[in-house]
Amino acid sequence: MLERLKCMLIKEFIQVFRNPKMRAVVLVMPLVQTLVFGYAVTTDVNHVPTAVYDQSQTPDSRNLIDKFGHSGYFDIKTYLTNDQQINELLNYGKVATIIRIPPDYSQKIAAGQKAPVQIIVDGTDSNTAGVVLSYSSRIVGDSATLLLQQQSDGTRNVSVGINLETRAWFNENLTSRNFYVPGVIAILVMLVTLLLTSMAVVREKEVGTMEQIIVTPISSFEFILGKTMPSIMIGFTNVAFITLIGVLWFNIPVRGSLLLLFLATTLFLMTTIGIGLFISTVSKTQQQAMMSTFFFYFPAVLLSGFMFPIANMPDIVQFFTYLNPLRYFLIIIRGIFLKGIGITVLWPQLAALLALGSAVLFAAVRRFRKNLA
């Protein structure tokens, strides 16, 4: 048995790595996607190009502008002199935010009245616009509190107000990279193992070697094990590789157990390999298998919580996410990386992966045996 498995493994690795496209999928894609999600895909809003229309021209207004400029969120690009320039800058996309301070800004502050400040934001990207408005409100609020706390010849009253202190747990700097990069492990492992296993059986059918395999002494169990072992080994290699990149290159913490991470990966691989084998047994050609793989893969990513919160989805859609193994694996990975939680918290997700993996593997094996006979 071991000799037959050894021959199957050698054969499968040769088939995988002699194909240039498969080499790119296995070796290049994990690195590229990790770098893309680490650098390019981010929801952080920093260095927003900003213009200022300061009609007050007072120390108070300049103090407010300095707070925007030194916040790290806004880059002051230009100063305006009239209202017509506002439309021009926003229409051509030269700035994304305009701060408009009215002429009576300082006088109203001195009189203890509310001094309005207009923040004009390009709302084309609603998410970015919302974050910019939130940053602006916080900076203006902090500046107003400081102005009220100052005393200037008795013209301003001291206001103690409320001191609000906030703290974010697990991702202290609210860096989106720390949220996305661990998720890349899950989506890459799913994609690579699905592609490899979905074409494992159908490849033999298409090239006409299935009949030769049937008449050999190899059993069904040995054949399936020989077909899936390379995918399992490549899956674990991808997990280790992306974890190293995340920790050493992007400084993403791993607060939990690596042993638990690889245990969860084993259960997750049961589901992806089972789904890939099932696709391979029902497909007639490799092209059909690849199309079926992507037909399953893209909805699985969209319904996993990788990019969009599941809680925001309609109830009927949320129901279908419970059948998605990627949903559970993402919770496990982010919990291990960022929260450092263990099996006492993650056991429901592990149990769900075990149940899904057992079910799809059983269905794939039953289907394969039917075809083999």
C-alpha positions in Angstrom: 0.0 0.0 0.0 2.7 2.4 0.9 4.6 1.8 -2.3 1.4 2.4 -4.3 0.7 5.6 -2.4 4.3 6.7 -3.0 3.9 6.2 -6.8 0.5 8.1 -6.8 2.1 11.0 -4.9 5.0 11.3 -7.3 2.6 11.1 -10.2 0.3 13.8 -8.8 3.2 16.2 -7.9 4.6 15.8 -11.4 1.3 16.6 -13.0 0.8 19.7 -10.8 4.2 21.2 -11.2 4.8 20.4 -14.9 1.8 22.7 -15.7 3.0 26.3 -15.8 -0.5 27.6 -14.9 -0.7 25.3 -11.9 2.8 26.3 -10.8 1.7 29.9 -10.8 -1.4 29.1 -8.8 0.5 27.1 -6.2 3.7 29.2 -5.8 3.1 32.7 -7.1 -0.6 33.4 -6.2 -0.2 33.1 -2.4 2.6 35.7 -2.4 0.9 38.1 -4.8 -2.5 38.0 -3.0 -0.9 38.4 0.4 1.0 41.5 -0.7 -2.1 42.9 -2.5 -4.3 42.5 0.6 -1.5 43.7 2.8 -0.8 46.9 0.9 -3.5 47.7 -1.6 -6.8 46.5 -0.1 -7.4 48.7 2.9 -10.4 50.5 4.5 -8.1 52.8 6.4 -8.6 56.5 5.5 -5.4 58.5 5.8 -3.9 61.5 4.0 -7.2 62.7 2.5 -6.4 65.6 0.0 -8.0 68.6 1.6 -8.6 72.2 0.6 -9.3 75.1 3.1 -11.5 78.1 2.6 -10.7 80.2 5.6 -12.9 83.4 5.6 -12.1 84.2 9.2 -8.3 84.5 9.0 -8.0 84.6 12.8 -5.8 82.7 15.3 -8.8 80.5 16.2 -9.4 79.5 12.6 -5.7 78.8 12.0 -5.6 76.7 15.1 -8.5 74.6 13.8 -6.8 74.2 10.4 -3.5 73.1 12.2 -5.4 70.4 14.0 -6.7 69.0 10.7 -3.3 69.2 9.1 -1.5 67.5 12.1 -4.1 64.8 12.6 -2.5 62.4 10.0 -5.9 62.0 8.3 -5.9 65.2 6.2 -3.3 66.6 3.9 -3.9 70.3 3.3 -3.2 70.8 -0.4 -4.4 74.3 -1.2 -6.2 77.4 0.2 -9.3 78.8 -1.5 -10.3 82.4 -2.0 -13.8 82.1 -3.4 -16.8 79.7 -3.6 -16.4 79.0 -7.3 -13.1 77.1 -6.6 -15.0 74.5 -4.5 -17.0 73.1 -7.4 -13.9 73.1 -9.6 -11.7 71.1 -7.1 -14.4 68.6 -6.4 -15.5 68.1 -10.0 -11.9 67.4 -11.1 -11.2 65.2 -8.1 -8.2 67.3 -7.0 -9.4 67.2 -3.4 -11.8 64.9 -1.5 -12.6 67.3 1.4 -13.0 71.1 1.8 -13.0 72.9 5.1 -15.0 76.1 5.0 -14.7 78.4 8.0 -17.2 81.4 8.0 -16.0 85.0 8.6 -17.7 85.3 12.1 -16.1 82.1 13.4 -13.9 83.7 16.0 -16.4 86.3 17.1 -19.1 83.6 17.8 -16.6 81.6 19.9 -15.6 84.7 21.8 -19.3 85.4 22.5 -19.8 81.8 23.7 -22.1 80.9 20.8 -22.0 77.9 18.5 -19.6 78.6 15.6 -20.5 76.6 12.5 -17.8 75.0 10.3 -18.7 73.5 7.0 -17.1 70.2 5.9 -17.7 69.4 2.2 -16.9 65.8 1.3 -16.8 64.0 -2.0 -19.5 61.4 -1.4 -18.8 59.2 -4.4 -17.3 56.6 -2.1 -19.9 56.5 0.7 -17.7 54.5 3.1 -14.7 56.9 2.8 -17.0 59.9 3.0 -18.6 58.5 6.2 -15.2 57.9 7.8 -14.0 61.4 6.8 -17.0 63.1 8.3 -16.5 61.1 11.5 -12.8 62.2 11.7 -13.9 65.8 11.0 -16.5 65.9 13.7 -14.1 64.5 16.3 -11.4 67.1 15.4 -13.9 70.0 15.4 -15.3 68.8 18.7 -11.9 68.5 20.3 -10.9 72.0 19.1 -14.1 73.6 20.3 -13.7 72.0 23.8 -10.1 73.4 24.0 -11.3 76.9 22.9 -14.0 76.9 25.6 -11.5 75.8 28.2 -9.2 78.7 27.5 -9.6 82.0 29.3 -8.9 85.3 27.5 -9.5 88.4 29.6 -12.7 86.9 30.9 -14.3 86.7 27.5 -14.4 82.9 27.6 -15.8 80.7 30.3 -14.0 77.6 31.5 -15.9 74.5 30.5 -14.9 71.2 32.0 -17.2 69.1 29.8 -16.9 65.3 29.5 -13.6 63.5 29.0 -14.3 60.6 26.7 -11.5 57.9 26.5 -11.8 55.1 24.0 -9.9 51.9 23.6 -10.1 49.3 20.8 -9.4 45.7 21.8 -7.5 43.1 19.7 -6.6 45.5 16.9 -5.5 48.5 18.9 -4.6 50.8 15.9 -7.7 49.7 13.9 -5.5 48.6 11.0 -7.5 46.9 8.3 -4.4 45.0 7.2 -4.5 43.0 10.5 -8.1 42.1 9.6 -7.6 41.1 6.0 -4.2 39.3 5.8 -5.3 36.4 8.1 -8.4 36.0 6.0 -6.1 35.6 2.9 -5.0 32.3 4.4 -8.5 31.0 4.3 -9.5 32.1 0.8 -6.2 31.0 -0.7 -6.3 27.6 0.9 -9.8 27.1 -0.4 -9.0 28.3 -3.9 -5.8 26.2 -4.3 -7.2 23.0 -2.9 -10.5 23.4 -4.8 -8.6 23.8 -8.1 -6.3 20.9 -7.5 -8.9 18.4 -6.3 -11.7 19.4 -8.7 -9.5 18.4 -11.6 -7.9 15.4 -10.0 -10.4 12.7 -11.1 -11.7 14.3 -14.2 -8.2 14.7 -15.6 -7.9 10.9 -15.6 -11.2 10.6 -17.4 -10.3 13.2 -20.0 -6.9 11.9 -20.9 -8.2 8.3 -21.0 -6.2 6.8 -18.1 -9.1 6.1 -15.7 -9.6 2.6 -17.3 -6.0 1.8 -16.7 -6.2 2.9 -13.1 -9.4 0.7 -12.6 -7.6 -2.5 -13.6 -4.6 -1.8 -11.4 -4.4 -3.3 -7.8 -4.9 0.1 -6.3 -8.0 0.4 -4.1 -10.5 3.2 -4.1 -9.3 4.4 -0.8 -5.7 4.5 -2.0 -6.6 6.3 -5.2 -8.5 9.0 -3.3 -5.7 9.3 -0.7 -3.1 9.6 -3.4 -5.2 12.2 -5.2 -5.8 14.3 -2.1 -2.5 14.1 -0.3 -0.7 16.6 -2.6 -3.5 19.1 -2.1 -3.3 18.7 1.7 0.4 19.2 1.7 0.2 22.2 -0.5 -2.6 23.6 1.7 -0.5 23.3 4.9 2.5 24.8 3.1 0.3 27.9 2.0 -0.9 28.3 5.6 2.7 28.3 7.0 4.0 30.5 4.1 1.3 33.2 4.5 1.6 33.1 8.3 5.3 33.8 8.0 4.7 36.7 5.6 2.1 38.2 7.9 4.2 37.9 11.0 7.6 38.8 9.7 6.7 41.3 6.9 3.5 42.9 8.1 4.0 42.5 11.9 0.6 40.9 12.4 0.4 39.3 15.8 -0.3 35.6 16.3 -1.7 35.6 19.9 -3.2 32.2 19.8 -2.0 28.6 19.3 -0.4 27.6 16.1 -1.3 24.0 16.9 -4.9 25.0 17.0 -4.5 26.8 13.7 -3.2 23.7 11.9 -5.9 21.6 13.5 -8.6 23.9 12.2 -6.8 23.9 8.8 -7.1 20.1 8.8 -10.8 20.3 9.3 -11.2 23.0 6.7 -9.2 21.0 4.2 -11.7 18.1 4.7 -14.5 20.4 3.4 -12.6 21.9 0.5 -11.1 18.6 -0.7 -14.5 16.9 -0.3 -16.2 19.6 -2.4 -13.4 19.5 -5.0 -13.6 15.7 -5.3 -17.4 15.9 -5.7 -17.0 18.5 -8.5 -14.4 16.3 -10.1 -16.6 13.2 -10.1 -19.6 14.9 -11.6 -17.6 16.9 -14.3 -16.9 15.5 -17.7 -14.0 17.8 -18.7 -11.4 19.8 -16.8 -12.9 23.1 -18.2 -16.2 22.1 -16.8 -14.6 21.3 -13.4 -12.8 24.7 -13.3 -16.0 26.6 -14.1 -17.9 24.7 -11.4 -15.2 25.5 -8.9 -15.4 29.2 -9.5 -19.2 29.0 -9.5 -18.9 27.7 -5.9 -15.9 29.7 -4.9 -17.0 33.3 -5.5 -20.4 33.0 -3.6 -18.5 31.3 -0.8 -16.1 34.3 -0.5 -18.9 36.8 -0.6 -21.0 35.0 2.0 -18.1 34.3 4.3 -17.7 37.6 6.1 -14.3 38.2 4.5 -15.3 41.6 3.0 -18.9 42.2 4.1 -20.3 41.6 7.6 -22.7 38.7 7.7 -24.9 40.6 10.3 -25.7 43.2 7.6 -27.0 40.6 5.1 -30.7 39.7 4.8 -31.9 36.9 7.1 -32.4 34.4 4.2 -28.9 35.0 3.0 -27.5 34.6 6.6 -29.1 31.2 6.7 -27.1 30.0 3.7 -23.9 31.2 5.2 -24.2 28.4 7.8 -23.5 26.0 5.0 -20.3 27.8 4.0 -17.1 26.3 5.6 -15.2 29.5 4.9 -17.4 31.4 7.3 -16.3 29.2 10.2 -12.6 29.1 9.2 -12.4 32.9 9.0 -13.8 33.2 12.6 -11.2 30.7 13.8 -8.2 32.3 12.0 -9.1 35.8 13.1 -9.7 34.6 16.6 -6.3 32.9 16.8 -4.4 35.7 15.2 -6.0 38.8 16.8 -7.8 37.7 19.9 -5.6 34.7 21.1 -8.7 32.7 21.9 -8.6 28.9 22.2 -10.6 25.8 21.7 -13.0 26.6 24.6 -14.3 29.5 22.6 -13.9 28.2 19.0 -15.2 24.7 19.5 -18.6 25.5 17.8 -16.8 26.5 14.6 -14.5 23.5 14.8 -17.5 21.2 15.2 -19.2 22.8 12.3 -16.2 22.2 10.1 -15.9 18.6 11.2 -19.6 18.0 10.4 -19.4 19.7 7.0 -16.2 18.0 6.1 -17.4 14.6 7.0 -20.6 15.1 5.0 -19.0 16.3 1.8 -16.2 13.8 1.9 -18.7 11.0 2.4 -20.7 12.3 -0.6 -17.6 12.6 -2.7 -16.4 9.1 -1.9 -19.8 7.6 -2.6 -20.0 9.3 -5.9 -16.5 8.3 -6.8 -17.1 4.6 -6.1 -20.2 4.7 -8.2 -18.2 6.1 -11.1 -15.3 3.6 -10.6 -17.7 0.7 -10.8 
